[in-house]
Amino acid sequence: MKRIGETKIGKLTPKPHLTYPLIRLPPEFAEIIGKKAQIFETEYDENRAFLIVVAEGVIKPDDVEKRISELEKQVRELKEAFSKIRPMEDDSFDLKNMRRPGFEPGARARQALVLPDYTTGARLL
């Protein structure tokens, strides 16, 4: 965290019955004018403090809950879809008996390439 200045908290009274505390930031932060910000209350050296987070888009807590709920629903649907998949009787998925590429009948044997004095010390590829 970096200290950027010091200011007196002023007040803004748009209506006689409504008063807002007003905090001014230094002019070099003018580019954040009009952007959304989240403000959090915290404590610093046993004093009341505020953290201001400026972002292009602010995620509201309701939106996060809604997104998590939607993801959980999709996971349930995927689990249901996978549970309905049953292998056919003659369908056997055995990795040991699967053909390896390059060893089909009629395929040529691959030749090893020898590189003289290759920098890694490897002689065969």
C-alpha positions as CSV (number, residue, x, y, z in Angstrom):
1,M,0.0,0.0,0.0
2,K,1.3,3.4,-0.9
3,R,0.3,6.7,0.7
4,I,-0.9,9.2,-1.9
5,G,-1.7,12.3,0.1
6,E,-3.7,13.8,2.9
7,T,-7.0,15.6,2.9
8,K,-9.8,16.9,5.2
9,I,-13.1,15.1,4.8
10,G,-15.6,17.6,3.6
11,K,-19.3,17.4,3.2
12,L,-21.7,17.5,0.3
13,T,-25.3,18.5,1.0
14,P,-27.4,18.0,-2.2
15,K,-30.7,18.4,-0.2
16,P,-31.3,19.9,3.2
17,H,-32.0,16.6,4.9
18,L,-29.2,14.7,3.1
19,T,-25.4,15.0,3.8
20,Y,-22.6,12.9,2.3
21,P,-19.0,12.8,3.5
22,L,-16.7,14.0,0.6
23,I,-13.1,12.8,0.1
24,R,-11.0,14.4,-2.6
25,L,-8.2,12.5,-4.4
26,P,-5.2,14.2,-6.0
27,P,-5.7,15.5,-9.6
28,E,-3.5,12.8,-11.0
29,F,-6.3,10.3,-10.4
30,A,-8.7,12.2,-12.7
31,E,-9.0,9.2,-15.1
32,I,-11.1,7.3,-12.6
33,I,-13.9,10.0,-12.6
34,G,-17.2,8.3,-13.6
35,K,-16.0,4.7,-13.0
36,K,-17.6,2.4,-10.6
37,A,-15.9,1.8,-7.2
38,Q,-16.4,-0.6,-4.3
39,I,-15.7,0.9,-0.9
40,F,-14.8,-1.3,2.1
41,E,-14.4,-0.3,5.7
42,T,-11.4,-1.7,7.5
43,E,-8.9,-0.7,10.2
44,Y,-5.3,0.6,9.9
45,D,-3.1,1.2,12.9
46,E,-6.1,1.0,15.2
47,N,-7.8,3.7,13.1
48,R,-10.9,3.6,10.9
49,A,-9.9,3.1,7.3
50,F,-11.5,2.8,3.9
51,L,-10.4,0.8,0.9
52,I,-11.6,2.0,-2.5
53,V,-11.4,-0.5,-5.4
54,V,-11.9,0.9,-8.8
55,A,-12.8,-1.5,-11.6
56,E,-14.4,-1.5,-15.1
57,G,-17.2,-3.8,-13.9
58,V,-18.2,-4.6,-10.3
59,I,-19.4,-8.1,-9.5
60,K,-22.3,-7.9,-7.0
61,P,-22.6,-10.6,-4.4
62,D,-26.0,-11.7,-5.9
63,D,-24.3,-12.1,-9.3
64,V,-21.6,-14.4,-7.8
65,E,-24.3,-16.6,-6.1
66,K,-26.3,-16.8,-9.3
67,R,-23.2,-17.8,-11.3
68,I,-22.2,-20.5,-8.8
69,S,-25.8,-21.8,-8.8
70,E,-25.8,-22.0,-12.6
71,L,-22.4,-23.8,-12.6
72,E,-23.6,-26.3,-10.0
73,K,-26.7,-27.0,-12.2
74,Q,-24.5,-27.6,-15.2
75,V,-22.3,-30.0,-13.3
76,R,-25.4,-32.0,-12.2
77,E,-26.6,-32.2,-15.8
78,L,-23.2,-33.5,-16.9
79,K,-23.1,-36.1,-14.2
80,E,-26.6,-37.3,-15.2
81,A,-25.6,-37.4,-18.9
82,F,-22.4,-39.4,-18.1
83,S,-24.3,-41.8,-15.8
84,K,-26.6,-42.7,-18.7
85,I,-23.7,-43.8,-21.0
86,R,-23.3,-47.5,-20.9
87,P,-20.7,-49.5,-22.9
88,M,-22.1,-51.9,-25.5
89,E,-21.6,-55.6,-24.9
90,D,-18.9,-56.1,-27.5
91,D,-17.3,-52.7,-26.8
92,S,-14.0,-53.2,-25.0
93,F,-11.7,-50.3,-24.4
94,D,-8.3,-51.8,-23.6
95,L,-5.3,-49.6,-24.0
96,K,-2.9,-52.5,-24.0
97,N,-4.4,-54.0,-27.1
98,M,-4.8,-50.8,-29.0
99,R,-2.6,-50.4,-32.1
100,R,0.1,-47.8,-31.9
101,P,0.5,-45.3,-34.7
102,G,3.2,-46.2,-37.2
103,F,2.9,-49.9,-36.7
104,E,0.1,-50.6,-39.1
105,P,0.6,-53.5,-41.5
106,G,2.7,-52.3,-44.4
107,A,4.2,-49.3,-42.6
108,R,7.9,-48.6,-43.0
109,A,10.2,-48.8,-40.0
110,R,11.3,-45.4,-38.8
111,Q,15.0,-44.6,-39.2
112,A,17.1,-43.0,-36.4
113,L,18.7,-39.7,-37.2
114,V,22.3,-39.2,-36.1
115,L,23.5,-35.6,-35.5
116,P,27.2,-35.2,-35.2
117,D,28.4,-33.2,-32.1
118,Y,25.0,-31.8,-31.2
119,T,25.3,-29.3,-28.3
120,T,23.3,-31.3,-25.8
121,G,25.5,-34.3,-26.3
122,A,22.7,-36.4,-27.7
123,R,23.7,-38.6,-30.6
124,L,20.5,-40.5,-31.4
125,L,17.0,-39.1,-31.9
